[in-house]
Amino acid sequence: MREEKERYAYMKDWLGRFKSIALLGVLSVVLAGCGKENLTALAPKGGSADTSFYLIILTVSVMTLVFLAVVIPFIIVLLRFRKKKGDADFIPEQVEGNQKLETIWTIIPIILVVIMAVPTVLATFELADDADASEHININVTGNQYWWHFDYEDEEIATSQDMYIPVDTKVYVNLITSDVLHSFWVPTLAGKLDVNPENVNTMYMDAREEGVYFGKCAELCGPSHSLMDFKVVAVSEEDYDQWVTDMKEFNSEDLELDAVAAEGKELFDANNCLSCHATDNQDYQAGSLPVGPDLTSFADRSRFAGILLPTEENLVDWIVDPEKIKPGNKMTGAYDVTKEEAEKIAQYLMQLSPSDVTAESVDTEVLSDNTEK
Ligand code: CUA
């Protein structure tokens, strides 16, 4: 009777373990479908991202090999050489101090580490090499709580949140922060790099397909760290040149506004919004950083506040109570507007559209992605 009870408990225990293994299996299959095509390191869309991807494959292959080389013999030994009923007690041959075996299992891991280390070190140096930076596009990127500023010194334009690049060319990003540590990461296009306050970190990225690639801050930087999103908009070379020209020429003072938007502009000025936000590149100065995001191409953005779909309703919510949407942001408390006033300001901001080259023009689905707000 007791033996049966023990056997039952033993079976139940194993069943429990099997359940967790099955759950893990199901989860890995289901979760493997998560992630977006434009926000994953596993579907690289550029040379820099390819390099990182090959390293991932190499390392995972080596580790899988090690796992199998350990687990398969372990299971065979467990099944074949287990003590059966009636077997005599005996101690198997002991092999400690066996020089041949010790040598083999010291050398094999060393070889495996070398196989992983050499390409990794070479790739690290290759990706950090900026010797040819002057021949390519350079963008000075500043991380801020909780937005990104992009200064195109050579083109004499600046913008925030949506970074435009041409396809099939190297783009160097020179990263620095105006406050705390951030980390710049566009998984589909390149590896991530720390954004430090005192030294400029440089890396390159390149996109071989037009598209909107989602970027994230990858360093815990405050209450809205997870909302510190940005986009890289990769367009054809022709469109890129057009965009640069449009950005340069755009003058927010020349906008033909309807009555509501004009009132919005007055409210925008009256609330001193201009002391923090630029609305065009007419006063562009290389290296100058606005207190808040540059709004030159605001209405062309694929997201407002980095995360909101660009609808008027979202914009009004954001203006009325930024704290609710991005806790800890620096706009909270800088002004006081009613919902009606915010609606007018929103009407004005929706006119800040310098170019026909927009995130939506290269990715028609970027605005219908309802997995975000
Ligand atoms: Cu910036 Cu996290």
Boltz pocket constraint, residues with backbone or C-beta under 6 A from the ligand:
constraints:
  - pocket:
      binder: B
      contacts: [[A, 143], [A, 144], [A, 145], [A, 146], [A, 181], [A, 182], [A, 183], [A, 217], [A, 218], [A, 219], [A, 220], [A, 221], [A, 222], [A, 224], [A, 225], [A, 226], [A, 228]]
      max_distance: 6.0
